[in-house]
Amino acid sequence: MFTGIIRTLGRVTRFARTAEGARLGIELASLGEEAAYRESICVNGACLTVAERAGGECLFDVVEETLSRTTLGELRVGDRVIIEPALRVGDPLGGHFVLGHVDGIGTIENIRQSGGSSELIFRVSQTILEEIVPKGSIAVDGISLTVAALADQSFACAIVPTTLDETTLGFRRPGDKVNIETDILGKHVFRALRGSAEAGSITLDMLRRTGFA
């Protein structure tokens, strides 16, 4: 589990296709010494397991399922990636609970400048859009963000200068693809309510019994 508060940017050192998927190498800078064998690391929003470590470089085996559902299959040597180590007991929770289980790929539709900050518009599928609420939390490439607005096919997030400076969002452009993970708490609520709606039983009593009211 992660929080969406980014620790550092890594750099891709190798990317080689294998029979099972791909072998990905990332230079983790100072975090490389902290990453132990089999430890979970969030890379651009996707939870990966350290398969091997050599100094500050960590190697990950990425299965085909992950490659097909995320943007990791498009990485190239030299690309910068967002890195966050797993949350430990006692660590501050500055963002929100991020699992590193990507729901789908979104596309940056537009970037609007407003003073020193920016507003990024992300186009996503209807399935993902249904699990997003205004002012709720969402992870974009593993970054914990707040949803500023919703539209028919997209959502917007206001990005503060610190986030622009310390993540890859500072050099993203319209048309770039990003990994999207919706809030796990919202998913549970959405699924529970959808199931009740299909059964025709959304009542105040049901909401109280299930803890939503």
WOPE-V428696 format. One line per field, one symbol per residue. phi: phi as a letter, one per 20 degrees, with the letter a starting at -180 (. if undefined). psi: psi as a letter, one per 20 degrees, with the letter a starting at -180 (. if undefined). A space follows every 50 residues. Layout:
BEGIN
phi: ???
psi: ???
END
This chain:
BEGIN
phi: .ccnefeaddcfdbbcfcferadddceelffgfefegmfecedlndfcdf eaccmeeddcedffgfffdceffefcgofececbfffdgnffdedbfden dferddcfebcdebmedcddddecffffffedcgmeebddlnefcdfeac cfcbcccedfgffffdcfffcfcgofececcfffffffffffffffffem cfcffffffeneb
psi: qrijophrprpphqopqrhieqopppojchihhhorpjqppookippqpo hqpncjpqppoorhgghhiajhijqqpiqqqppprqpqpiqqnidrophj nphaprpohqpppncirqppppprrhgghhjpqpjrqqpokiporpohqq ahjrqqpppqhghhhjaihhjqqpiqqqpporphghgggggghghhghik korhgghghjji.
END
